[in-house]
Amino acid sequence: MPEDLSVGELGRQVGALRQEIHVLGQGINSRLDKVVSTEVYSLQSAYTDQRMTALSQDVQKIADARDALETAFEQYQLSERDRRERERQARLYQMIVPVLMGLLSAAIAVWAVVAK
């Protein structure tokens, strides 16, 4: 049987397997060194949750402030529109009243001349 290994070859292969297992064990140990303990993970999770809560509250405050600003701006636009409308009406009345007074005085003058 040509595939039968000699005792020396078997010893070398067993040694090689032991070396591979040792290298794999060192790889696993190095990975386990990078693993975070449960206490550290729970502390990091609690801190992350607190930070997320604080950030969401900040975002909500900013959104509320923006909504208040939009409401104030809309109110300003409405009041400005009303003020402009009042000014337009005031200018119109300031123009119409003197014209009507002039027409009325002209009508009275014409009536006074015709009535004599």
Buried (B, 14 or more C-beta within 10 A) or exposed (E): EEEEEEEEEEEEEEEEEEEEEEEEEEEEEEEEEEEEEEEEEEEEEEEEEEEEEEEEEEEEEEEEEEEEEEEEEEEEEEEEEEEEEEEEEEEEEEEEEEEEEEEEEEEEEEEEEEEE
